[in-house]
Amino acid sequence: MNEQRDASVAVSEETPDDGRAWYIVQTYSGYENKVKTSLEQRIKAMDLGGKIFQVFIPTIEEIEIKNGARRTVSHKKFPGYVFVHMVMDEGTWHVVRNTPGVTGFASTTSEQKERPTPIPDAEMEQMMRDETHGQPRVNIGCEIGESVLVTDGPFSDMIG
């Protein structure tokens, strides 16, 4: 019986059960980075580091090849949205909701009295894993119907 009690204590020490969860915050499109910066400044100024832990903007790395030039570009995976890891209470809700550029929380229902539904931790872990370990997409810059010259393989030097 003591072994079961010790195991439950170890689990609770690894993952704090203080009500922290991930929430989706809607922003004006194109203002995601400004909202992240403003929110991080507000967290420091109001000393909310113990209740708002992380602000995350998922991005996709893309390699663009245009006119023979190759460059890496970062695009927002969900334009107009920022993910916030926080403990939801009246104070933190008002801080996030009243940040300039924020239009509201996503996934609110009238039964919850305008309180948002958190994202499952497994989904956020997968999204963050994809962010760090994902391979960049390649965008060659061709349009449908455009003629291209094949430079390698059995069809080399042919136009398709």
C-alpha positions as CSV (number, residue, x, y, z in Angstrom):
1,M,0.0,0.0,0.0
2,N,2.9,2.4,0.8
3,E,4.4,1.6,-2.6
4,Q,1.2,2.8,-4.4
5,R,1.2,6.0,-2.3
6,D,4.9,6.7,-3.2
7,A,4.3,6.1,-6.9
8,S,1.4,8.6,-7.0
9,V,3.5,11.2,-5.2
10,A,6.3,10.8,-7.8
11,V,3.8,11.2,-10.7
12,S,2.3,14.4,-9.2
13,E,5.8,15.9,-8.7
14,E,6.7,15.4,-12.4
15,T,3.6,17.0,-13.9
16,P,2.2,19.8,-11.7
17,D,-1.6,19.7,-11.4
18,D,-2.1,23.4,-10.8
19,G,-4.7,23.8,-13.6
20,R,-2.3,24.8,-16.3
21,A,-3.4,24.1,-19.9
22,W,-3.0,25.3,-23.4
23,Y,-5.5,27.8,-24.9
24,I,-6.0,29.2,-28.4
25,V,-6.0,33.0,-28.6
26,Q,-7.4,34.7,-31.7
27,T,-5.5,37.7,-33.0
28,Y,-5.7,40.0,-36.0
29,S,-4.1,38.2,-38.9
30,G,-0.5,39.3,-39.2
31,Y,-0.3,40.5,-35.6
32,E,0.8,37.2,-34.1
33,N,4.3,38.2,-33.3
34,K,3.2,41.6,-31.9
35,V,0.7,39.8,-29.7
36,K,3.4,37.4,-28.5
37,T,5.8,40.2,-27.7
38,S,3.1,42.3,-25.9
39,L,1.8,39.4,-23.9
40,E,5.4,38.5,-22.8
41,Q,5.9,42.1,-21.7
42,R,2.7,42.2,-19.8
43,I,3.5,38.9,-18.1
44,K,6.8,40.4,-16.8
45,A,5.3,43.7,-15.9
46,M,2.4,42.2,-13.9
47,D,4.6,39.4,-12.4
48,L,2.4,36.6,-13.9
49,G,5.2,34.2,-14.7
50,G,3.8,31.7,-12.2
51,K,0.4,31.6,-14.1
52,I,1.2,32.3,-17.7
53,F,4.1,30.0,-18.7
54,Q,4.6,30.1,-22.5
55,V,3.3,31.8,-25.7
56,F,3.7,29.7,-28.8
57,I,3.3,30.5,-32.5
58,P,3.6,27.3,-34.7
59,T,5.5,27.9,-37.9
60,I,6.3,25.9,-41.0
61,E,9.8,26.1,-42.6
62,E,9.6,26.2,-46.4
63,I,12.4,26.2,-49.0
64,E,11.5,28.4,-51.9
65,I,13.3,28.0,-55.3
66,K,12.6,30.9,-57.6
67,N,14.7,31.8,-60.6
68,G,17.4,29.4,-59.4
69,A,17.7,31.1,-56.1
70,R,17.1,29.0,-53.0
71,R,15.9,30.6,-49.7
72,T,14.3,29.4,-46.5
73,V,11.1,31.1,-45.5
74,S,9.0,30.7,-42.3
75,H,5.2,30.7,-42.5
76,K,2.6,30.7,-39.7
77,K,0.9,27.3,-39.5
78,F,-2.3,28.9,-38.1
79,P,-2.4,32.6,-39.2
80,G,-4.4,34.7,-36.7
81,Y,-3.8,32.3,-33.8
82,V,-1.4,32.2,-30.8
83,F,-1.2,29.3,-28.3
84,V,-0.8,30.2,-24.6
85,H,0.1,27.8,-21.8
86,M,-1.5,29.2,-18.6
87,V,-3.6,28.7,-15.5
88,M,-7.0,30.0,-16.4
89,D,-8.5,32.3,-13.8
90,E,-10.2,35.7,-13.8
91,G,-6.9,37.7,-13.7
92,T,-5.0,35.8,-16.4
93,W,-8.1,35.7,-18.6
94,H,-8.3,39.5,-18.5
95,V,-4.6,40.0,-19.1
96,V,-4.6,37.9,-22.2
97,R,-8.0,39.1,-23.5
98,N,-7.1,42.8,-23.1
99,T,-3.7,42.5,-24.8
100,P,-3.5,44.7,-27.9
101,G,-4.2,42.7,-31.1
102,V,-6.1,40.0,-29.3
103,T,-9.7,39.5,-30.5
104,G,-10.6,36.7,-28.0
105,F,-10.2,33.1,-27.1
106,A,-11.1,30.3,-29.5
107,S,-13.4,27.5,-28.5
108,T,-15.7,29.3,-26.1
109,T,-19.3,28.2,-25.6
110,S,-22.2,30.0,-24.0
111,E,-22.5,27.1,-21.4
112,Q,-19.0,28.0,-20.2
113,K,-19.9,31.6,-19.7
114,E,-17.3,32.7,-22.3
115,R,-14.5,30.6,-20.8
116,P,-12.4,28.8,-23.4
117,T,-11.9,25.0,-23.7
118,P,-8.3,24.0,-23.3
119,I,-6.4,22.0,-26.0
120,P,-5.5,18.4,-25.1
121,D,-1.8,18.3,-24.0
122,A,-1.1,15.4,-26.4
123,E,-2.1,17.6,-29.4
124,M,0.1,20.5,-28.2
125,E,3.0,18.1,-27.6
126,Q,2.7,16.8,-31.1
127,M,2.5,20.3,-32.6
128,M,5.6,21.3,-30.7
129,R,7.4,18.1,-31.7
130,D,6.6,18.8,-35.4
131,E,8.0,22.3,-34.9
132,T,11.4,21.1,-33.7
133,H,11.8,17.9,-35.7
134,G,9.8,18.6,-38.9
135,Q,11.5,18.7,-42.3
136,P,11.0,21.9,-44.3
137,R,8.6,21.8,-47.3
138,V,10.0,22.6,-50.8
139,N,8.2,25.1,-52.9
140,I,9.7,25.2,-56.4
141,G,7.5,28.1,-57.6
142,C,5.9,26.6,-60.6
143,E,2.3,27.2,-61.6
144,I,-0.1,24.6,-63.0
145,G,0.1,24.7,-66.8
146,E,3.5,26.4,-66.8
147,S,6.2,24.8,-69.0
148,V,9.3,23.4,-67.3
149,L,12.6,22.0,-68.5
150,V,13.5,18.6,-67.0
151,T,17.2,18.7,-66.1
152,D,17.8,15.2,-64.7
153,G,16.6,11.6,-65.2
154,P,15.3,9.8,-68.3
155,F,13.4,12.8,-69.5
156,S,16.3,15.3,-69.2
157,D,16.5,18.2,-71.7
158,M,12.8,17.8,-72.4
159,I,10.1,20.4,-71.9
160,G,7.0,19.3,-70.0
